[in-house]
Amino acid sequence: MRGVNDDEVGGARVELRYKPFEDLTIDANFTSQAETSGGSSRWTPPGVAAFAGDPIKPINGCDLCNTDVTRSPWSDNLQVFGVHCGL
């Protein structure tokens, strides 16, 4: 099936160094990552309980069912900035 259990991930990282004086260094960085998932690949066979314990109630496995308790499909975007000054 199209769009089921597919996963796309992309990202980039950039780092810059600026040295305005002999004894001063300024480093800056940026990291970005994006992920989109069309569905979970989790499968629990019939007769087996998934997540049997608090705080999640047991979910019984079955033929062709998803026992994942997370949202599906889903997407996530991460962006991290950083600056470091060194003498």
C-alpha positions in Angstrom: 0.0 0.0 0.0 1.2 3.5 -0.8 1.6 5.9 2.2 1.7 3.1 4.8 4.8 2.6 6.9 6.7 5.1 4.8 9.2 7.5 6.4 11.0 10.5 5.0 13.8 12.3 6.9 15.8 15.3 5.7 18.1 17.7 7.4 21.1 20.0 7.4 23.8 21.4 9.7 25.7 24.6 9.2 28.6 25.8 11.3 30.4 29.2 11.1 33.5 30.4 12.8 34.4 34.1 13.2 37.7 35.2 14.7 37.6 39.0 15.1 40.8 39.0 17.3 43.7 36.7 17.7 42.5 35.5 21.1 38.7 35.5 20.5 36.8 32.8 18.5 33.0 32.9 18.0 31.4 29.7 16.7 27.7 29.6 15.6 25.8 26.5 14.5 22.3 25.6 13.2 20.8 22.1 12.8 17.5 21.4 11.2 15.7 18.1 10.7 12.3 17.2 9.4 10.6 13.8 9.5 7.3 12.6 8.2 6.0 9.1 8.9 3.0 7.6 7.1 2.3 5.0 9.8 3.8 2.7 12.4 5.4 -0.7 11.6 4.5 -2.1 15.0 2.7 -5.4 14.9 1.6 -7.7 17.7 0.5 -11.2 16.8 -2.9 -12.5 17.8 -3.1 -13.7 21.4 -0.3 -11.4 22.7 -0.9 -8.3 24.7 1.1 -5.2 23.8 2.0 -2.6 26.5 0.7 -4.8 29.3 1.3 -2.4 32.3 0.4 0.9 33.9 -0.4 3.5 32.8 -1.4 2.1 29.4 -4.1 -0.5 29.3 -3.2 -3.8 27.5 -3.9 -3.8 23.8 -4.5 -7.3 22.3 -2.8 -8.1 19.1 -4.7 -9.2 16.0 -4.2 -10.0 12.4 -3.4 -6.9 10.4 -3.9 -4.4 13.3 -1.6 -1.7 14.6 -0.9 -1.9 18.3 1.1 1.3 18.5 -0.3 3.8 21.0 1.3 6.8 19.4 -0.3 9.2 16.9 0.0 7.9 13.3 0.7 9.3 10.8 2.9 12.0 12.2 5.5 14.7 11.4 8.2 16.4 13.4 10.4 19.5 12.8 13.5 20.1 14.8 15.6 23.3 14.8 18.6 23.9 17.1 20.7 27.1 17.3 24.0 27.5 19.2 26.7 30.1 19.8 30.0 29.6 21.7 32.6 32.2 22.4 36.1 31.1 23.3 39.1 33.1 24.6 
